Amino acid sequence: MSRYYRDADHLYEIYGYFLDRILTDPKIGPKMAKAGIIIKFIYTDPDCEITIDLKNPPSKPGYYGTYYLGPCDLKEDVWSKQAADFSHSFWHGFENPIAGVTKGKIKQGGKITAMLKLLPVVRPAFKMFPVILEEMGYHDLIITKGKKRK
């Protein structure tokens, strides 16, 4: 059972809002778009997936990429599989993805080096994630110093 997500729809609600913010951000979005890859995130507990297309022209004006909540037909260049709770902690800046791979918390395949180049690009999003949780009324899901806020 996830500590943070009731079900896949709950995760999609939060990550959709978050990706809207990231992919329209004038500092983060253009740098992400330069990666020119399609990334699939496969989450467990709850089981769901999100695909981010940074290769094709964005489907919405003002966006630097397109995301898909749930399965989609795009062929990814790189994929990453992890527990949804690990991802939640990562977006708070509390997880090292390289250590996550070596400890078996993340499984990856495809153009992994291309995705690793995005790490410094998305680092400013670590400050955005708790803010969007607050905006959405999910202040109880914000992690402080490695713990879920009560």
C-alpha positions as CSV (number, residue, x, y, z in Angstrom):
1,M,0.0,0.0,0.0
2,S,1.3,3.4,-1.0
3,R,2.0,6.0,1.8
4,Y,1.1,8.8,-0.6
5,Y,-1.3,7.7,-3.3
6,R,-4.8,6.2,-2.9
7,D,-4.8,4.8,-6.4
8,A,-3.5,5.5,-10.0
9,D,-6.0,8.3,-10.5
10,H,-4.7,10.1,-7.4
11,L,-1.1,9.8,-8.7
12,Y,-2.2,11.0,-12.2
13,E,-4.0,14.0,-10.7
14,I,-0.9,15.1,-8.8
15,Y,1.7,14.3,-11.5
16,G,-0.5,15.8,-14.2
17,Y,-0.6,19.1,-12.4
18,F,3.1,18.9,-11.7
19,L,4.0,18.1,-15.3
20,D,1.8,21.0,-16.5
21,R,4.0,23.2,-14.3
22,I,7.3,21.7,-15.4
23,L,6.7,21.5,-19.1
24,T,5.5,25.1,-19.3
25,D,8.3,26.5,-17.0
26,P,10.4,28.9,-19.1
27,K,13.6,27.8,-17.4
28,I,13.1,24.0,-17.0
29,G,10.9,23.3,-20.1
30,P,13.3,24.4,-22.9
31,K,16.2,22.5,-21.2
32,M,14.1,19.3,-21.0
33,A,13.0,19.7,-24.6
34,K,16.7,19.7,-25.7
35,A,17.0,16.1,-24.5
36,G,15.0,15.0,-27.5
37,I,13.9,11.7,-26.0
38,I,10.7,9.9,-24.9
39,I,10.8,8.7,-21.3
40,K,8.4,6.2,-19.8
41,F,8.0,6.0,-16.1
42,I,6.5,2.8,-14.8
43,Y,5.2,3.0,-11.2
44,T,4.2,0.3,-8.8
45,D,1.9,0.6,-5.9
46,P,-0.2,2.0,-7.5
47,D,0.5,0.4,-10.8
48,C,0.5,3.1,-13.5
49,E,2.7,4.7,-16.1
50,I,3.5,8.2,-17.4
51,T,5.2,8.9,-20.7
52,I,7.0,12.2,-21.4
53,D,7.6,13.0,-25.0
54,L,10.4,15.5,-25.5
55,K,11.1,14.3,-29.0
56,N,8.0,15.3,-31.0
57,P,6.5,18.8,-31.2
58,P,4.4,19.5,-28.1
59,S,0.7,18.9,-28.4
60,K,-0.3,22.1,-26.5
61,P,0.8,25.7,-27.1
62,G,3.1,27.0,-24.4
63,Y,4.4,23.5,-23.6
64,Y,8.0,22.3,-24.2
65,G,6.9,18.6,-24.2
66,T,3.8,16.4,-24.1
67,Y,3.0,13.9,-21.3
68,Y,0.6,11.0,-21.3
69,L,-1.0,9.7,-18.1
70,G,-1.5,5.9,-18.5
71,P,-0.4,3.6,-21.3
72,C,0.2,5.1,-24.7
73,D,1.5,3.9,-28.0
74,L,4.7,5.9,-28.1
75,K,7.9,3.9,-28.2
76,E,10.1,5.1,-25.4
77,D,13.9,5.8,-25.8
78,V,14.4,5.1,-22.1
79,W,12.3,3.7,-19.3
80,S,12.4,3.7,-15.5
81,K,10.5,1.5,-13.2
82,Q,10.1,2.3,-9.5
83,A,7.7,2.4,-6.6
84,A,5.4,5.5,-6.7
85,D,6.5,6.3,-3.1
86,F,10.2,6.4,-4.2
87,S,9.3,8.8,-7.0
88,H,7.3,10.9,-4.5
89,S,10.4,11.2,-2.3
90,F,12.6,11.8,-5.3
91,W,10.6,14.9,-6.3
92,H,11.1,16.2,-2.8
93,G,14.9,16.0,-3.4
94,F,15.4,13.1,-0.9
95,E,16.4,10.3,-3.3
96,N,19.5,9.8,-5.3
97,P,18.5,8.0,-8.5
98,I,21.9,6.5,-9.2
99,A,21.9,5.1,-5.6
100,G,18.4,3.9,-6.3
101,V,19.5,1.9,-9.3
102,T,22.5,0.4,-7.5
103,K,20.2,-0.6,-4.6
104,G,17.6,-2.1,-6.9
105,K,14.9,0.5,-6.1
106,I,14.9,1.7,-9.7
107,K,15.2,-0.5,-12.8
108,Q,16.0,1.3,-16.1
109,G,16.6,0.5,-19.7
110,G,17.3,2.2,-23.0
111,K,19.2,5.5,-23.4
112,I,19.9,5.8,-19.6
113,T,22.7,8.4,-20.1
114,A,20.3,10.7,-21.9
115,M,17.9,10.6,-19.0
116,L,20.8,11.1,-16.5
117,K,21.6,14.3,-18.3
118,L,18.2,15.6,-17.3
119,L,18.9,15.3,-13.6
120,P,20.5,18.8,-13.2
121,V,17.8,20.2,-15.5
122,V,14.9,19.0,-13.2
123,R,16.6,19.8,-9.9
124,P,14.7,23.1,-9.6
125,A,11.5,21.1,-9.8
126,F,12.4,19.7,-6.3
127,K,11.3,23.0,-4.8
128,M,8.2,23.1,-7.0
129,F,6.8,19.7,-6.0
130,P,5.9,20.6,-2.4
131,V,4.5,23.9,-3.6
132,I,2.1,22.2,-6.1
133,L,1.0,19.7,-3.3
134,E,0.2,22.7,-1.1
135,E,-1.7,24.4,-4.0
136,M,-3.7,21.2,-4.6
137,G,-4.6,20.9,-0.9
138,Y,-2.4,17.9,-0.3
139,H,-0.2,19.5,2.4
140,D,-0.3,16.2,4.3
141,L,1.7,14.6,1.4
142,I,4.6,17.0,1.7
143,I,7.7,15.3,3.0
144,T,10.0,17.2,5.4
145,K,13.4,15.8,6.3
146,G,12.6,12.4,4.9
147,K,9.2,12.1,6.7
148,K,5.6,12.6,5.7
149,R,4.2,15.8,7.2
150,K,1.3,15.2,9.5
